[in-house]
């Protein structure tokens, strides 16, 4: 079920049982459409530092730079198959 759609059309949220999926258009820093990496999956976390620390202990390697994108902070990594993933912390 569509939960939210931004007026400018760059962001929407679809809600299912126990899950909210955020959809957004690509930007200059993200994957390019039409490439195998044109999809990235993000997970919203309360604390980027805590989540990253926990995943690093399990062997996950993050891109060296955390992106500060207005209301959010993003940390990028990949799964063992190379699928682009990221953690997203919404700033208070």
Gaussian input, Z-matrix of N, CA and C with variables (Angstrom, degrees):
# hf/3-21g

backbone

0 1
 N
 C     1     B1
 C     2     B2     1     A1
 N     3     B3     2     A2     1     D1
 C     4     B4     3     A3     2     D2
 C     5     B5     4     A4     3     D3
 N     6     B6     5     A5     4     D4
 C     7     B7     6     A6     5     D5
 C     8     B8     7     A7     6     D6
 N     9     B9     8     A8     7     D7
 C    10    B10     9     A9     8     D8
 C    11    B11    10    A10     9     D9
 N    12    B12    11    A11    10    D10
 C    13    B13    12    A12    11    D11
 C    14    B14    13    A13    12    D12
 N    15    B15    14    A14    13    D13
 C    16    B16    15    A15    14    D14
 C    17    B17    16    A16    15    D15
 N    18    B18    17    A17    16    D16
 C    19    B19    18    A18    17    D17
 C    20    B20    19    A19    18    D18
 N    21    B21    20    A20    19    D19
 C    22    B22    21    A21    20    D20
 C    23    B23    22    A22    21    D21
 N    24    B24    23    A23    22    D22
 C    25    B25    24    A24    23    D23
 C    26    B26    25    A25    24    D24
 N    27    B27    26    A26    25    D25
 C    28    B28    27    A27    26    D26
 C    29    B29    28    A28    27    D27
 N    30    B30    29    A29    28    D28
 C    31    B31    30    A30    29    D29
 C    32    B32    31    A31    30    D30
 N    33    B33    32    A32    31    D31
 C    34    B34    33    A33    32    D32
 C    35    B35    34    A34    33    D33
 N    36    B36    35    A35    34    D34
 C    37    B37    36    A36    35    D35
 C    38    B38    37    A37    36    D36
 N    39    B39    38    A38    37    D37
 C    40    B40    39    A39    38    D38
 C    41    B41    40    A40    39    D39
 N    42    B42    41    A41    40    D40
 C    43    B43    42    A42    41    D41
 C    44    B44    43    A43    42    D42
 N    45    B45    44    A44    43    D43
 C    46    B46    45    A45    44    D44
 C    47    B47    46    A46    45    D45
 N    48    B48    47    A47    46    D46
 C    49    B49    48    A48    47    D47
 C    50    B50    49    A49    48    D48
 N    51    B51    50    A50    49    D49
 C    52    B52    51    A51    50    D50
 C    53    B53    52    A52    51    D51
 N    54    B54    53    A53    52    D52
 C    55    B55    54    A54    53    D53
 C    56    B56    55    A55    54    D54
 N    57    B57    56    A56    55    D55
 C    58    B58    57    A57    56    D56
 C    59    B59    58    A58    57    D57
 N    60    B60    59    A59    58    D58
 C    61    B61    60    A60    59    D59
 C    62    B62    61    A61    60    D60
 N    63    B63    62    A62    61    D61
 C    64    B64    63    A63    62    D62
 C    65    B65    64    A64    63    D63
 N    66    B66    65    A65    64    D64
 C    67    B67    66    A66    65    D65
 C    68    B68    67    A67    66    D66
 N    69    B69    68    A68    67    D67
 C    70    B70    69    A69    68    D68
 C    71    B71    70    A70    69    D69
 N    72    B72    71    A71    70    D70
 C    73    B73    72    A72    71    D71
 C    74    B74    73    A73    72    D72
 N    75    B75    74    A74    73    D73
 C    76    B76    75    A75    74    D74
 C    77    B77    76    A76    75    D75
 N    78    B78    77    A77    76    D76
 C    79    B79    78    A78    77    D77
 C    80    B80    79    A79    78    D78
 N    81    B81    80    A80    79    D79
 C    82    B82    81    A81    80    D80
 C    83    B83    82    A82    81    D81
 N    84    B84    83    A83    82    D82
 C    85    B85    84    A84    83    D83
 C    86    B86    85    A85    84    D84
 N    87    B87    86    A86    85    D85
 C    88    B88    87    A87    86    D86
 C    89    B89    88    A88    87    D87
 N    90    B90    89    A89    88    D88
 C    91    B91    90    A90    89    D89
 C    92    B92    91    A91    90    D90
 N    93    B93    92    A92    91    D91
 C    94    B94    93    A93    92    D92
 C    95    B95    94    A94    93    D93
 N    96    B96    95    A95    94    D94
 C    97    B97    96    A96    95    D95
 C    98    B98    97    A97    96    D96
 N    99    B99    98    A98    97    D97
 C   100   B100    99    A99    98    D98
 C   101   B101   100   A100    99    D99
 N   102   B102   101   A101   100   D100
 C   103   B103   102   A102   101   D101
 C   104   B104   103   A103   102   D102
 N   105   B105   104   A104   103   D103
 C   106   B106   105   A105   104   D104
 C   107   B107   106   A106   105   D105
 N   108   B108   107   A107   106   D106
 C   109   B109   108   A108   107   D107
 C   110   B110   109   A109   108   D108
 N   111   B111   110   A110   109   D109
 C   112   B112   111   A111   110   D110
 C   113   B113   112   A112   111   D111
 N   114   B114   113   A113   112   D112
 C   115   B115   114   A114   113   D113
 C   116   B116   115   A115   114   D114
 N   117   B117   116   A116   115   D115
 C   118   B118   117   A117   116   D116
 C   119   B119   118   A118   117   D117
 N   120   B120   119   A119   118   D118
 C   121   B121   120   A120   119   D119
 C   122   B122   121   A121   120   D120
 N   123   B123   122   A122   121   D121
 C   124   B124   123   A123   122   D122
 C   125   B125   124   A124   123   D123
 N   126   B126   125   A125   124   D124
 C   127   B127   126   A126   125   D125
 C   128   B128   127   A127   126   D126
 N   129   B129   128   A128   127   D127
 C   130   B130   129   A129   128   D128
 C   131   B131   130   A130   129   D129
 N   132   B132   131   A131   130   D130
 C   133   B133   132   A132   131   D131
 C   134   B134   133   A133   132   D132
 N   135   B135   134   A134   133   D133
 C   136   B136   135   A135   134   D134
 C   137   B137   136   A136   135   D135
 N   138   B138   137   A137   136   D136
 C   139   B139   138   A138   137   D137
 C   140   B140   139   A139   138   D138
 N   141   B141   140   A140   139   D139
 C   142   B142   141   A141   140   D140
 C   143   B143   142   A142   141   D141
 N   144   B144   143   A143   142   D142
 C   145   B145   144   A144   143   D143
 C   146   B146   145   A145   144   D144
 N   147   B147   146   A146   145   D145
 C   148   B148   147   A147   146   D146
 C   149   B149   148   A148   147   D147
 N   150   B150   149   A149   148   D148
 C   151   B151   150   A150   149   D149
 C   152   B152   151   A151   150   D150
 N   153   B153   152   A152   151   D151
 C   154   B154   153   A153   152   D152
 C   155   B155   154   A154   153   D153
 N   156   B156   155   A155   154   D154
 C   157   B157   156   A156   155   D155
 C   158   B158   157   A157   156   D156
 N   159   B159   158   A158   157   D157
 C   160   B160   159   A159   158   D158
 C   161   B161   160   A160   159   D159
 N   162   B162   161   A161   160   D160
 C   163   B163   162   A162   161   D161
 C   164   B164   163   A163   162   D162
 N   165   B165   164   A164   163   D163
 C   166   B166   165   A165   164   D164
 C   167   B167   166   A166   165   D165
 N   168   B168   167   A167   166   D166
 C   169   B169   168   A168   167   D167
 C   170   B170   169   A169   168   D168
 N   171   B171   170   A170   169   D169
 C   172   B172   171   A171   170   D170
 C   173   B173   172   A172   171   D171
 N   174   B174   173   A173   172   D172
 C   175   B175   174   A174   173   D173
 C   176   B176   175   A175   174   D174
 N   177   B177   176   A176   175   D175
 C   178   B178   177   A177   176   D176
 C   179   B179   178   A178   177   D177
 N   180   B180   179   A179   178   D178
 C   181   B181   180   A180   179   D179
 C   182   B182   181   A181   180   D180
 N   183   B183   182   A182   181   D181
 C   184   B184   183   A183   182   D182
 C   185   B185   184   A184   183   D183
 N   186   B186   185   A185   184   D184
 C   187   B187   186   A186   185   D185
 C   188   B188   187   A187   186   D186
 N   189   B189   188   A188   187   D187
 C   190   B190   189   A189   188   D188
 C   191   B191   190   A190   189   D189
 N   192   B192   191   A191   190   D190
 C   193   B193   192   A192   191   D191
 C   194   B194   193   A193   192   D192
 N   195   B195   194   A194   193   D193
 C   196   B196   195   A195   194   D194
 C   197   B197   196   A196   195   D195
 N   198   B198   197   A197   196   D196
 C   199   B199   198   A198   197   D197
 C   200   B200   199   A199   198   D198
 N   201   B201   200   A200   199   D199
 C   202   B202   201   A201   200   D200
 C   203   B203   202   A202   201   D201
 N   204   B204   203   A203   202   D202
 C   205   B205   204   A204   203   D203
 C   206   B206   205   A205   204   D204
 N   207   B207   206   A206   205   D205
 C   208   B208   207   A207   206   D206
 C   209   B209   208   A208   207   D207
 N   210   B210   209   A209   208   D208
 C   211   B211   210   A210   209   D209
 C   212   B212   211   A211   210   D210
 N   213   B213   212   A212   211   D211
 C   214   B214   213   A213   212   D212
 C   215   B215   214   A214   213   D213
 N   216   B216   215   A215   214   D214
 C   217   B217   216   A216   215   D215
 C   218   B218   217   A217   216   D216
 N   219   B219   218   A218   217   D217
 C   220   B220   219   A219   218   D218
 C   221   B221   220   A220   219   D219
 N   222   B222   221   A221   220   D220
 C   223   B223   222   A222   221   D221
 C   224   B224   223   A223   222   D222
 N   225   B225   224   A224   223   D223
 C   226   B226   225   A225   224   D224
 C   227   B227   226   A226   225   D225
 N   228   B228   227   A227   226   D226
 C   229   B229   228   A228   227   D227
 C   230   B230   229   A229   228   D228
 N   231   B231   230   A230   229   D229
 C   232   B232   231   A231   230   D230
 C   233   B233   232   A232   231   D231
 N   234   B234   233   A233   232   D232
 C   235   B235   234   A234   233   D233
 C   236   B236   235   A235   234   D234
 N   237   B237   236   A236   235   D235
 C   238   B238   237   A237   236   D236
 C   239   B239   238   A238   237   D237
 N   240   B240   239   A239   238   D238
 C   241   B241   240   A240   239   D239
 C   242   B242   241   A241   240   D240
 N   243   B243   242   A242   241   D241
 C   244   B244   243   A243   242   D242
 C   245   B245   244   A244   243   D243
 N   246   B246   245   A245   244   D244
 C   247   B247   246   A246   245   D245
 C   248   B248   247   A247   246   D246
 N   249   B249   248   A248   247   D247
 C   250   B250   249   A249   248   D248
 C   251   B251   250   A250   249   D249
 N   252   B252   251   A251   250   D250
 C   253   B253   252   A252   251   D251
 C   254   B254   253   A253   252   D252
 N   255   B255   254   A254   253   D253
 C   256   B256   255   A255   254   D254
 C   257   B257   256   A256   255   D255
 N   258   B258   257   A257   256   D256
 C   259   B259   258   A258   257   D257
 C   260   B260   259   A259   258   D258
 N   261   B261   260   A260   259   D259
 C   262   B262   261   A261   260   D260
 C   263   B263   262   A262   261   D261
 N   264   B264   263   A263   262   D262
 C   265   B265   264   A264   263   D263
 C   266   B266   265   A265   264   D264
 N   267   B267   266   A266   265   D265
 C   268   B268   267   A267   266   D266
 C   269   B269   268   A268   267   D267
 N   270   B270   269   A269   268   D268
 C   271   B271   270   A270   269   D269
 C   272   B272   271   A271   270   D270
 N   273   B273   272   A272   271   D271
 C   274   B274   273   A273   272   D272
 C   275   B275   274   A274   273   D273

   B1=1.4454
   B2=1.5290
   B3=1.3252
   B4=1.4649
   B5=1.5189
   B6=1.3398
   B7=1.4616
   B8=1.5229
   B9=1.3385
   B10=1.4631
   B11=1.5167
   B12=1.3252
   B13=1.4656
   B14=1.5255
   B15=1.3295
   B16=1.4593
   B17=1.5264
   B18=1.3293
   B19=1.4707
   B20=1.5362
   B21=1.3210
   B22=1.4677
   B23=1.5272
   B24=1.3428
   B25=1.4575
   B26=1.5140
   B27=1.3317
   B28=1.4612
   B29=1.5264
   B30=1.3181
   B31=1.4608
   B32=1.5197
   B33=1.3192
   B34=1.4612
   B35=1.5259
   B36=1.3252
   B37=1.4548
   B38=1.5159
   B39=1.3210
   B40=1.4591
   B41=1.5225
   B42=1.3287
   B43=1.4634
   B44=1.5201
   B45=1.3433
   B46=1.4555
   B47=1.5098
   B48=1.3080
   B49=1.4703
   B50=1.5372
   B51=1.3193
   B52=1.4576
   B53=1.5140
   B54=1.3421
   B55=1.4614
   B56=1.5223
   B57=1.3174
   B58=1.4584
   B59=1.5233
   B60=1.3265
   B61=1.4575
   B62=1.5172
   B63=1.3428
   B64=1.4530
   B65=1.5182
   B66=1.3241
   B67=1.4568
   B68=1.5201
   B69=1.3364
   B70=1.4591
   B71=1.5096
   B72=1.3170
   B73=1.4520
   B74=1.5110
   B75=1.3307
   B76=1.4590
   B77=1.5187
   B78=1.3137
   B79=1.4645
   B80=1.5223
   B81=1.2872
   B82=1.4641
   B83=1.5106
   B84=1.3420
   B85=1.4636
   B86=1.5220
   B87=1.3184
   B88=1.4576
   B89=1.5137
   B90=1.3261
   B91=1.4603
   B92=1.5241
   B93=1.3120
   B94=1.4591
   B95=1.5293
   B96=1.3481
   B97=1.4669
   B98=1.5269
   B99=1.3298
   B100=1.4541
   B101=1.5131
   B102=1.2914
   B103=1.4660
   B104=1.5242
   B105=1.3056
   B106=1.4672
   B107=1.5215
   B108=1.3058
   B109=1.4583
   B110=1.5289
   B111=1.3457
   B112=1.4627
   B113=1.5300
   B114=1.2992
   B115=1.4547
   B116=1.5193
   B117=1.3142
   B118=1.4539
   B119=1.5201
   B120=1.2902
   B121=1.4549
   B122=1.5186
   B123=1.3161
   B124=1.4550
   B125=1.5135
   B126=1.3238
   B127=1.4559
   B128=1.5228
   B129=1.3183
   B130=1.4561
   B131=1.5230
   B132=1.3232
   B133=1.4599
   B134=1.5211
   B135=1.3200
   B136=1.4678
   B137=1.5182
   B138=1.3372
   B139=1.4639
   B140=1.5188
   B141=1.3071
   B142=1.4566
   B143=1.5250
   B144=1.3119
   B145=1.4654
   B146=1.5165
   B147=1.3354
   B148=1.4617
   B149=1.5237
   B150=1.3359
   B151=1.4688
   B152=1.5222
   B153=1.3318
   B154=1.4609
   B155=1.5234
   B156=1.3253
   B157=1.4616
   B158=1.5206
   B159=1.3170
   B160=1.4618
   B161=1.5304
   B162=1.3290
   B163=1.4643
   B164=1.5343
   B165=1.3222
   B166=1.4696
   B167=1.5259
   B168=1.3372
   B169=1.4637
   B170=1.5234
   B171=1.3255
   B172=1.4670
   B173=1.5238
   B174=1.3487
   B175=1.4581
   B176=1.5140
   B177=1.3256
   B178=1.4639
   B179=1.5285
   B180=1.3342
   B181=1.4685
   B182=1.5201
   B183=1.3095
   B184=1.4579
   B185=1.5235
   B186=1.3160
   B187=1.4653
   B188=1.5227
   B189=1.3328
   B190=1.4700
   B191=1.5257
   B192=1.3192
   B193=1.4634
   B194=1.5204
   B195=1.3385
   B196=1.4566
   B197=1.5266
   B198=1.3199
   B199=1.4649
   B200=1.5250
   B201=1.3140
   B202=1.4545
   B203=1.5246
   B204=1.3269
   B205=1.4595
   B206=1.5222
   B207=1.3285
   B208=1.4616
   B209=1.5203
   B210=1.3608
   B211=1.4640
   B212=1.5274
   B213=1.3298
   B214=1.4631
   B215=1.5258
   B216=1.3473
   B217=1.4589
   B218=1.5211
   B219=1.3433
   B220=1.4504
   B221=1.5219
   B222=1.3300
   B223=1.4616
   B224=1.5317
   B225=1.3419
   B226=1.4540
   B227=1.5283
   B228=1.3353
   B229=1.4638
   B230=1.5221
   B231=1.3154
   B232=1.4637
   B233=1.5252
   B234=1.3316
   B235=1.4548
   B236=1.5311
   B237=1.3265
   B238=1.4710
   B239=1.5333
   B240=1.3470
   B241=1.4657
   B242=1.5275
   B243=1.3347
   B244=1.4588
   B245=1.5181
   B246=1.3341
   B247=1.4679
   B248=1.5240
   B249=1.3418
   B250=1.4646
   B251=1.5278
   B252=1.3179
   B253=1.4550
   B254=1.5172
   B255=1.3203
   B256=1.4656
   B257=1.5032
   B258=1.3302
   B259=1.4616
   B260=1.5137
   B261=1.3132
   B262=1.4722
   B263=1.5119
   B264=1.3339
   B265=1.4568
   B266=1.5241
   B267=1.3401
   B268=1.4618
   B269=1.5211
   B270=1.3347
   B271=1.4671
   B272=1.5263
   B273=1.3367
   B274=1.4678
   B275=1.5190
   A1=108.25
   A2=116.61
   A3=120.96
   A4=108.75
   A5=115.30
   A6=120.88
   A7=111.50
   A8=116.27
   A9=120.50
   A10=109.64
   A11=116.56
   A12=121.65
   A13=107.62
   A14=115.80
   A15=120.95
   A16=109.89
   A17=117.39
   A18=120.72
   A19=113.30
   A20=117.71
   A21=121.01
   A22=112.07
   A23=117.77
   A24=122.06
   A25=115.94
   A26=118.74
   A27=121.01
   A28=113.50
   A29=117.98
   A30=120.65
   A31=109.84
   A32=116.69
   A33=122.77
   A34=107.82
   A35=115.39
   A36=121.41
   A37=108.99
   A38=115.39
   A39=122.88
   A40=106.77
   A41=116.01
   A42=120.48
   A43=110.72
   A44=114.67
   A45=122.71
   A46=108.21
   A47=118.33
   A48=120.37
   A49=112.03
   A50=116.80
   A51=121.88
   A52=115.39
   A53=118.16
   A54=120.68
   A55=110.82
   A56=116.77
   A57=122.27
   A58=107.46
   A59=117.04
   A60=122.25
   A61=108.12
   A62=115.92
   A63=121.51
   A64=109.82
   A65=116.37
   A66=122.29
   A67=108.53
   A68=116.26
   A69=118.53
   A70=110.40
   A71=114.40
   A72=120.59
   A73=109.58
   A74=115.11
   A75=118.08
   A76=109.93
   A77=114.82
   A78=122.34
   A79=107.35
   A80=116.88
   A81=121.96
   A82=114.43
   A83=118.53
   A84=121.21
   A85=112.61
   A86=118.88
   A87=121.46
   A88=113.17
   A89=116.32
   A90=121.33
   A91=111.49
   A92=116.76
   A93=121.60
   A94=110.19
   A95=117.90
   A96=120.16
   A97=111.33
   A98=115.58
   A99=120.20
   A100=114.44
   A101=118.72
   A102=123.57
   A103=108.33
   A104=116.76
   A105=119.29
   A106=111.69
   A107=117.27
   A108=120.61
   A109=112.22
   A110=117.17
   A111=119.49
   A112=113.05
   A113=117.18
   A114=121.21
   A115=108.25
   A116=116.88
   A117=119.49
   A118=107.69
   A119=115.97
   A120=121.93
   A121=107.67
   A122=116.11
   A123=121.16
   A124=111.82
   A125=114.72
   A126=122.44
   A127=108.08
   A128=117.17
   A129=120.76
   A130=109.08
   A131=115.70
   A132=122.18
   A133=109.08
   A134=116.14
   A135=119.95
   A136=111.03
   A137=116.37
   A138=121.58
   A139=109.54
   A140=116.19
   A141=121.14
   A142=110.63
   A143=117.31
   A144=121.54
   A145=112.75
   A146=116.98
   A147=120.68
   A148=111.33
   A149=116.64
   A150=120.31
   A151=111.01
   A152=116.51
   A153=119.98
   A154=110.58
   A155=117.10
   A156=120.64
   A157=111.78
   A158=115.88
   A159=120.94
   A160=111.14
   A161=116.75
   A162=120.25
   A163=112.17
   A164=117.27
   A165=120.19
   A166=110.77
   A167=117.23
   A168=120.81
   A169=111.83
   A170=116.23
   A171=121.70
   A172=112.05
   A173=116.24
   A174=120.45
   A175=116.32
   A176=118.04
   A177=120.43
   A178=109.19
   A179=115.73
   A180=121.06
   A181=109.20
   A182=116.26
   A183=123.23
   A184=110.68
   A185=116.28
   A186=120.64
   A187=106.88
   A188=117.15
   A189=119.03
   A190=114.58
   A191=118.53
   A192=120.40
   A193=111.26
   A194=116.17
   A195=121.75
   A196=106.52
   A197=116.83
   A198=120.81
   A199=109.35
   A200=115.37
   A201=122.71
   A202=106.40
   A203=116.86
   A204=123.36
   A205=111.28
   A206=118.16
   A207=120.46
   A208=111.80
   A209=117.45
   A210=119.03
   A211=115.06
   A212=118.02
   A213=120.20
   A214=111.84
   A215=115.10
   A216=122.94
   A217=105.88
   A218=116.75
   A219=121.58
   A220=111.02
   A221=116.01
   A222=122.38
   A223=107.19
   A224=116.69
   A225=122.31
   A226=112.15
   A227=115.63
   A228=122.73
   A229=107.41
   A230=117.57
   A231=121.11
   A232=109.36
   A233=114.90
   A234=118.63
   A235=108.39
   A236=119.36
   A237=120.52
   A238=114.38
   A239=117.09
   A240=120.54
   A241=112.87
   A242=116.93
   A243=121.04
   A244=114.69
   A245=118.40
   A246=121.50
   A247=109.23
   A248=117.66
   A249=119.83
   A250=110.96
   A251=115.91
   A252=123.46
   A253=108.97
   A254=116.55
   A255=118.88
   A256=110.55
   A257=114.11
   A258=122.63
   A259=107.32
   A260=116.12
   A261=121.72
   A262=109.39
   A263=115.62
   A264=121.26
   A265=107.13
   A266=116.51
   A267=120.99
   A268=107.25
   A269=115.88
   A270=119.72
   A271=110.49
   A272=116.74
   A273=119.81
   A274=112.09
   D1=132.83
   D2=177.57
   D3=-66.53
   D4=120.28
   D5=-178.70
   D6=-97.39
   D7=-36.71
   D8=-175.85
   D9=-153.78
   D10=141.89
   D11=172.48
   D12=-138.70
   D13=122.50
   D14=-179.53
   D15=-66.47
   D16=144.11
   D17=-178.68
   D18=-58.40
   D19=-32.90
   D20=-178.48
   D21=-82.85
   D22=-6.02
   D23=175.11
   D24=80.80
   D25=7.61
   D26=-178.49
   D27=-89.37
   D28=-8.53
   D29=-175.84
   D30=-147.19
   D31=138.81
   D32=173.40
   D33=-146.15
   D34=154.44
   D35=176.87
   D36=-127.27
   D37=131.51
   D38=177.76
   D39=-113.86
   D40=130.35
   D41=-176.21
   D42=-111.40
   D43=135.86
   D44=173.04
   D45=-129.24
   D46=179.37
   D47=179.96
   D48=-58.44
   D49=111.87
   D50=177.31
   D51=72.20
   D52=16.06
   D53=-174.57
   D54=-151.82
   D55=136.18
   D56=171.56
   D57=-122.15
   D58=126.79
   D59=179.63
   D60=-108.79
   D61=125.28
   D62=176.78
   D63=-96.12
   D64=132.94
   D65=179.70
   D66=-120.64
   D67=132.09
   D68=177.45
   D69=-147.28
   D70=156.15
   D71=176.36
   D72=-68.71
   D73=156.33
   D74=177.17
   D75=-73.15
   D76=155.09
   D77=176.67
   D78=-125.68
   D79=176.48
   D80=-177.26
   D81=-54.77
   D82=-31.87
   D83=-176.54
   D84=-88.17
   D85=-9.77
   D86=-175.16
   D87=-95.90
   D88=-178.09
   D89=178.62
   D90=-62.80
   D91=152.57
   D92=179.90
   D93=-90.50
   D94=133.75
   D95=178.23
   D96=-57.81
   D97=146.00
   D98=178.11
   D99=89.09
   D100=-8.20
   D101=177.62
   D102=-98.66
   D103=160.96
   D104=-179.18
   D105=-61.34
   D106=-24.68
   D107=179.53
   D108=-97.86
   D109=23.05
   D110=-175.57
   D111=-75.26
   D112=-1.06
   D113=176.84
   D114=-118.45
   D115=132.41
   D116=171.29
   D117=-129.53
   D118=149.25
   D119=-177.28
   D120=-117.97
   D121=129.40
   D122=-179.32
   D123=-115.88
   D124=151.34
   D125=179.18
   D126=-125.17
   D127=122.40
   D128=177.51
   D129=-78.79
   D130=131.25
   D131=179.58
   D132=-127.24
   D133=154.41
   D134=178.64
   D135=-72.13
   D136=-40.37
   D137=-177.92
   D138=-131.20
   D139=112.47
   D140=179.09
   D141=-60.74
   D142=-43.33
   D143=-179.44
   D144=-60.11
   D145=-46.59
   D146=-179.33
   D147=-66.24
   D148=-44.54
   D149=-179.25
   D150=-64.16
   D151=-43.58
   D152=179.06
   D153=-63.68
   D154=-42.66
   D155=179.57
   D156=-59.60
   D157=-43.69
   D158=179.70
   D159=-63.95
   D160=-43.99
   D161=-179.85
   D162=-70.71
   D163=-35.82
   D164=177.68
   D165=-62.07
   D166=-37.31
   D167=177.24
   D168=-62.47
   D169=-22.29
   D170=179.32
   D171=-96.42
   D172=6.76
   D173=175.54
   D174=96.49
   D175=4.19
   D176=179.26
   D177=-74.73
   D178=132.83
   D179=177.34
   D180=-108.37
   D181=129.70
   D182=-178.16
   D183=-100.43
   D184=155.39
   D185=170.32
   D186=-58.69
   D187=147.04
   D188=-173.56
   D189=-65.74
   D190=-24.09
   D191=-174.89
   D192=-109.04
   D193=129.48
   D194=171.81
   D195=-86.62
   D196=130.21
   D197=-179.33
   D198=-89.23
   D199=133.22
   D200=177.45
   D201=-106.58
   D202=99.33
   D203=-171.80
   D204=-110.09
   D205=74.43
   D206=178.97
   D207=62.93
   D208=-109.44
   D209=-176.23
   D210=-82.17
   D211=0.53
   D212=-177.38
   D213=-134.44
   D214=158.74
   D215=170.55
   D216=-118.18
   D217=136.78
   D218=-175.42
   D219=-125.26
   D220=137.91
   D221=176.05
   D222=-126.50
   D223=123.08
   D224=-173.78
   D225=-101.15
   D226=144.85
   D227=176.27
   D228=-156.74
   D229=178.16
   D230=177.14
   D231=-130.05
   D232=157.52
   D233=174.28
   D234=-83.98
   D235=176.54
   D236=-177.69
   D237=-59.30
   D238=-21.67
   D239=178.06
   D240=-90.48
   D241=0.01
   D242=179.08
   D243=89.63
   D244=8.73
   D245=178.48
   D246=-69.50
   D247=126.68
   D248=179.31
   D249=-67.16
   D250=129.86
   D251=177.49
   D252=-132.36
   D253=159.78
   D254=174.23
   D255=-151.51
   D256=155.66
   D257=171.91
   D258=-102.51
   D259=142.70
   D260=-178.57
   D261=-128.95
   D262=123.03
   D263=174.90
   D264=-109.81
   D265=122.03
   D266=177.61
   D267=-83.26
   D268=126.06
   D269=-179.56
   D270=-71.42
   D271=146.51
   D272=178.97
   D273=-67.13

